[in-house]
Amino acid sequence: MDVLDDILDTLNLRGAFYYRTDFSPPWAVTVPDLRQAARFHLVVQGSCHVAFPSGASIELGPGDLVLIPRGRSHVIADRSGRDAPPLETVLSAVGYDGEGVLAVGDGDPAATTQLVCGHFTFRTGADHPILRALPEFLVTTNAARAREPWLDDVLRLVVRRVFADGAGSAAAVTRLSEVVFIELLRAGIGTDGTLRAVLDAFRDRQVGRALQLMHAEPARPWTVDGLAAEVGMSRSRFAARFSELMEVGPMAYLADWRLQKALSLLDDPQASVQQVAGQTGYQSPAAFTRAFAARFGLPPTEYRRIASNDAHRPRRDAGHP
């Protein structure tokens, strides 16, 4: 099985396109925090400066994309040093209602910065080494895209659909943006050592095989000895190699993954707690409830009630992330 696909599906990766811009200089905006989310900005025309609370900053040109994995607040502007009002203030000032282009300023059309902006969300409680390993931001330059044809093709499709403005364009961009996130991870563009190690684990012949086994049968009573035997390694070498790449031991990884699968399975109102416990490798509903509450701070029945209420709550306008 494809482990990365299973991870992102279980963590409930969902894309959202919330606007494209037409910014005339001078311009700047402070984008707020967005929990359980990753933001992206794709430059279609012009350039921009992006600054982060850590003090890091980047310059983006046509074709460049920045992914901000943990949805951290940041300032995006035509150049460094601008006063940057909050996003909500900018949206209110121009009367933006979430439809069409977010236009700011009335300068030379040839000098405007056009961006495609969106975000990805994950299920409440979503967690995995690959998410924890993501850096403050990832930059994909136009030059790097040329070396990743799948990613480049998808980004070109995103731009074409955004500017088509036809029926279903927003839905198409939303789905395509999910593919962008997956392809960014697969390509590993601009990754640091921690994320690169996790990505290497998926490709590693033996650790990758162990991950496939655990993801294919999470309820099976796996042991370190059993997994090591399946992949043809000694117990000690397997445990050390797995921990080196994933930054967590194989049994701790399995325990965490079982609970992530439980969050996903609880989305089905027809699945009883007993059934979810059995499908995630717990000997009894009581043992499952204890582990679930210890990890997430509430029992599975309460989590399901809250998640169901959230699912039926009206979503905010796409233009107001």
Disulfide bonds with the S-S distance in Angstrom:
none
